[in-house]
Amino acid sequence: MERIPVAGPWITQKEIEYVKDAVENAWYGNANMYHERFERGFAEYVGRRHAIALPSCTSAIHLALMALGVTSGDEVIVPDITWIASAAPVTYVGALPVFADMEPDTWCISAQSVERLVGPKTAAVIAVDLYGNMPDYDRLESVCRRHGLRLIEDAAQAAGGSYKGHKAGSIGDISVFSFHGSKTLTCGEGGMLLTDDENIYRRCLFLRDHGRSSGSKMFYNDEVAYKYKMSSMQAALGLAQLERIDELTARKREMFEWYAEALAGTDGISLNAEKPGTLNTYWMISILLDPVLGIAKESLMSALSAHKIDTRPFFYPLSSLPAYRDNPDIARAAHENVHAYGLSPFGLNLPSALCLSRTEVEYVADKLRIELDSLRKKG
Ligand SMILES: *Cc1c(COP(=O)(O)O)cnc(C)c1O
């Protein structure tokens, strides 16, 4: 038996044909045809006016912060529980990340925690739709409005989801996606930046193309900037995946149901939540072990690995990572972010790759129950 992968895409003949067509035809006058179709299609799907295809979500967040004027001396509030890519660009622009706690039910950034952290230097908030779920955006938007903060929605893990009728990736001043190979919709590597604001859009186009405006004199740059572009082959792959987005997200939701049924009645674990009004697209189907069991995620992960089952740890609080050892906010975060620090040690992502069959999911659930029982007895 092959190892059961934790993440991975669902590629069909359509993707292969689009990429083949791009390799053959997307040159000369047609060099941008797939970018244009992918950007237009994505903006329409999400319901935003403008979209820019980029090499990664990390570069999208970097551009977003620059376009919003976030700079050295500013603070940006980020979730303590997320992939570091959500927060790393804050450092690129010379600003300071400040770490907000998560909500215990959605696992997303807590608006209440954000509000407590707002200070005179706060410029922006980056909210993350963690594992395909959605934070309390009504409350986050009202905090941002009251304090004059910009809001970036990091929807990298939530393609296809929605919050109270708004598609994931349509919220805030700027929203961003990742199309890394692990994500629900993939280009291999890639990202997207979306906004309704014409000025932000123009500024991002300028900054991502070495500081030149369209129509300006050739090789005559106004500012030193960046080169952030994806290739036509990636855009073609992304377009094919976008045309299958309903199928991709339906499979994730179906897989969640397979797990939920197979694990029903198992004591001491909880799965991803879905609040009324939210459509969770379960990028990573995950469990939290009841902390009273005293079973660390790492011990369950290695037990499952022996059955050729790959899992991932629930994100460690960013404020606990060596990367942020010099950040002045970490002692406060470790003390106040009780949900992030209290729950992260007991969470893991189960295999959620789009290629998995129901039989494989049931195998994982079976081994999970057996290993959990034996760790319980040892504990
Ligand atoms: C994957 C991911 C990113 C980074 O995406 P890249 O395309 O790898 O730069 C950013 N934020 C979140 C929440 C992610 O899951």
The ligand as a Gaussian input file, in Angstrom:
#p B3LYP/6-31G(d) Opt

LIG

0 1
 C       -0.512000      28.455000       1.621000
 C       -0.790000      29.691000       2.411000
 C       -0.144000      30.910000       2.141000
 C        1.031000      31.026000       1.246000
 O        0.814000      30.671000      -0.028000
 P        2.045000      30.589000      -1.079000
 O        1.320000      30.553000      -2.363000
 O        2.768000      29.334000      -0.738000
 O        2.876000      31.800000      -0.893000
 C       -0.545000      32.032000       2.823000
 N       -1.502000      31.992000       3.757000
 C       -2.122000      30.838000       4.068000
 C       -3.206000      30.875000       5.087000
 C       -1.769000      29.654000       3.422000
 O       -2.374000      28.526000       3.765000

